[in-house]
């Protein structure tokens, strides 16, 4: 067996302490494992929840997701529980408050970008639900992938590129195609649990067909 194949084989789903086979990326961190087992890959159809996750993925840029996950409660407290209507009204005083908050990622560009993105969210919502704005890129259906190893999983796709382009056009920031693909995975627009992971089939069963009837 070649080294390349051996490396790939090492990235298949692995058994955890409870005997369940999972994707390898959560490691052994209890918070990360709980996130993998209960949230990641679950199809999300709520507009506000989708906006929150997209914003948090933007804050993740250059960092690891576990860092954001550990700070998520502080982010929610600082950003009015990610209520777009409230965040859209944030002022420079709120920016200063957030820059002084050690519980979040204190990055002026990302904080100001969140306020801008809240306003973009509201503008989109006047035309269509934000969830529809995102899900239409997949024709209203979860993309069910069947990857056995982590090496097969892409970091961006033509769909994430198109979604990122439309989000930026609408006024969103920190939403490049790689960030958007990670968001799609987390919110179950695509099912990228490895086929050997116990969550692959469970998340597939949660998908709903949102495609309008012809």
N, C-alpha and C positions, 0 to 999 in steps of 0.2 A: 504493500500500500504506500502511495506517495505521501510526502510530507504535506502537500496541499490538501489531499483528501483527509489525512489525519487531523489537520487543523480544522477542517470543516466539520468532521465528525464530533470534534470536541465542543461544537457550538449547537448541538441539538438540545432538545429539552432534557432537563436533568431532574432527578428525584430529590425532593426536599426532605426535611426531617419528619414530615408527616407521611412520607411515602408517595405523595402526589408528584407527577412529572410536570415541570413548569418550564417556561422560557428562562434562560439563564440570567438575563440582565438584572432581576431584582436582588440577586445574591442572597444573603442571609439576613439582611436588615428587616426587622419585623414591620416597620412602617412601609417599606418598599414592597414587601411581600403582600401586605394587606391591600395596598394600592393595586398591585398586579392582579390579585385574586378577586377584587370586588369592583374596581373602576375601569382599569385600562382595557380598552377594546369593547366596552359596553356601548352599544349604539345610543347616542344622545340626540334627542329630538327637541329639547327645550332651548329656545333662542338665548335666554339670559345665561344659562349654564354653558352654552357653546361659546358665548362671548367671553365669559370669565376664563375658560380654559385657553382660548386663543390669546388673551392678554397675558396669562401666566406663562404660556409658551414663549411669548415675546420677551418676557423678563428672564427666561431661561437662557436666552442667546449668550453663548460664551461660558455657560455654567452647566452643572449637572442637574437633572430633574429632581433628584433627591434633595438638593439644596432648596429648591422652590417648594417642594412638598413639605419640608420641615417648617417653612415660613408661611404656609398657606393661610393659617388662621390669622396671622398678623396682617397679611395682605388683605384678607376679607375685612378685617376691622378698619384698616386704613383707607380702603376704597369703598366704604359704605356697602359692604357685602356685594360688591360688584353690581350695583344697581345703575345701569347706564344713564338713567335720567338724573340721578344725583351726581354721578361722576362728571357728566357733561357740564354741570354747573360749577365745578371746582374752579377756584381762582388761584392766583399766585400765592395767596396765603396757604392754600391747601398744598401747593407744590412745596413750599417751605416746610410745612408740617411733615410731609412725607419724607423729605430729604433729611429730616432730623429723627426719623423713626428707625431705630436699629433693628427692628423686627423684620424689615423688608429689604429688598435690594435698592439701595439709594443711588439711583441713576437718573439724573434729570431728564435725559432724552426719553427714557422709557416711561417715566412718570408723565411727562407732558404728552407723550405719544398715546398713553392710555386715555387721557382726557380727550384728545383729538379723535381717538377711535370710538369713544363713547358717543361723540357727536355724529360720527359717521354711521354708527349703529342705528341711531335714532332716525337719521335721514333715510337709511335703507328700510327701516321699519314702517315708514310712511308709505312705501310702495309694496312691500311684501315682508312676511316674517323673516327674520335673520336666518332661522333654520332652513327655510326654503331657499334663501339666497345661497347657502352653502351646499345643501343636499342636491340642488339641481345639477351640480357638476358631476354627480354620479347617477343622474337620472332617477334620483329618489331611492336608490337601492344600495345597500351595503356591498362593497366589493369584497367578496370572500376569497382571500388568497389561501394558498396551500403550500406554504414554505416549511421545509423540514429543518433547515439550518438557518442560523442568523445571517450567515453570509449571503443568502439568497435575497434577503429583505432589502429593498431599495431605500435610499435616503431621500429621494424625490422622484416624482413622476410627471408625466405630461398633465395629469389632472391637478396635481399640487401646483404646478407652474401656472396653469390657467386660473386656479382659485387665487393664488397669490397676486397675480396680475390684476384681477378684478377687485380684490381687497384693497390693494394700493391705490387703484383708480378711485375707489370710494372714499379714500382718506385714511386708511389704516396704516400703521407703521410697524416695523419689526415683524414682518410677515412674509419673508422670503419663502421660496418653494420648499426648502428643507425644514424650516420651522412649521410651515403649513402641513407638510406630510406627517411630521411627528404629531401634530394636532389631530390630523385625520385618524391616525392610529389610535391615539389616546381616547378619542371620542367615538370610536367604532364606525366611522365612515368607511374604513377598511378594517378587515379582520386580519391582523398580522401576528396573532399568537401562532407559535409554531405548531405544526400538526400533532406533535407529540405532547403538547401542553394540554392539561385537562380543561383549560379555559377556551381552547379553540372551538370545540363543539358547543360549549355552553353559550359563548358569545354569538355563534352562528344562529343558535336557536332564538336569540333575543331580537334578531333583525326583523324589521317591519318593511313592507313594500310601500313606499310613499309615492310611487309613480302614479300620476293621475290616469284615470281610466280613459281609453281612447274614445 
